[in-house]
């Protein structure tokens, strides 16, 4: 009874690990080409750095938001003391 | 008896062999560290953002918030039993949605802006139409056997949920029924994030694991380990190739999906508080992470260094969000306030 449960669980675990190890392909379409999986960390890092670099200029939190264009700034008139 | 034991032994042997194979493949791909690779990248310097708005309205702890796709409206959820929809440009409250159950843990805005969803200890994900004359309950998605920790709309007709019952689920909003149940975690699911192309999602759970799922197939494609406690927050890097997690173990981590492993760890010996929430700036370079120490700390995602802090809340920062146009960051806290910074 409980042995059957354990076997069923073990079988499920093996099936899951086979997916993650890339042995069993359920569909032909792959998320990543199996030839390059896993990808070298150096290549992965280079891609991430490149993405950040390409998008840095259009990242308002990195480059800053000019006061005149700041949507969150309180639009109160200035008081000259 | 003997046959069953033999099968168990064989299965266990295969498990061990597969785990070894996965680890060996990861090790072979680990040809250098991310922080070493980013050594030549220019530093972002000290990131000092100013408090622009302090939104008062909730009467109890805020547990969740989410920006609308228009980068102007935002919805927040509090255990005062209300969802509030705010106009962040003026600070005005646009809509108040009274909740059947005050024990809310998650809230989301549909991309169309027509619907919001929330859920919590009631185990139910309730979807509301906020464009009606007064907020109308559209659907009550009731099938989880544990608390609703996170909900994310794919569109006005589909929503993903994560639950304390250890499963995630894809629902059809037209029928109110479950389409796919994602099972594999062995601990409460605490958070989920959709990939930019919406074909995949990533979940973080109390089993300290992050899992990548195919939305349509229902299969768990990859599992990422490394954290030593509950993963409370998870987000995709904007390119879709990496994932950032935040945990009760006081650290955040970056996992690269194609390298199939952890590539960076965001820890600081002076930070001894759990991570509750996180959001990335539009380029992916800055990570805004909310902590139990009442602050939102800012990390350089490439170099793994702390580059700033958003201080001002009087209690735990429970939620963080950056709008689609990247113009600011919103923090929500147990102190009942939401703050906008840029």
Interface residues (C-beta under 8 A of the other chain):
Chain A: X3 X4 X6 X7 X10 X11 X13 X14 X16 X17 X18 X19 X20 X21 X22 X23 X26 X27 X31 X32 X36 X37 X38 X39 X40 X41 X42 X43 X44 X45 X46 X47 X48 X49 X51 X52 X53 X54 X55 X56 X58 X59 X60 X61 X62 X65 X70 X71 X72 X73 X74
Chain B: X1 X4 X7 X8 X11 X12 X14 X15 X18 X19 X21 X22 X25 X26 X28 X29 X30 X31 X32 X33 X34 X37 X38 X41 X44 X47 X49 X52 X53 X72 X88 X89 X184 X200 X214 X217 X219 X220 X221 X222 X223 X237 X238 X239 X241 X242 X256 X257 X258 X259 X260 X261 X263 X281 X282 X283 X284 X285 X286 X301 X302 X322 X325 X326 X327 X328 X329 X340 X342
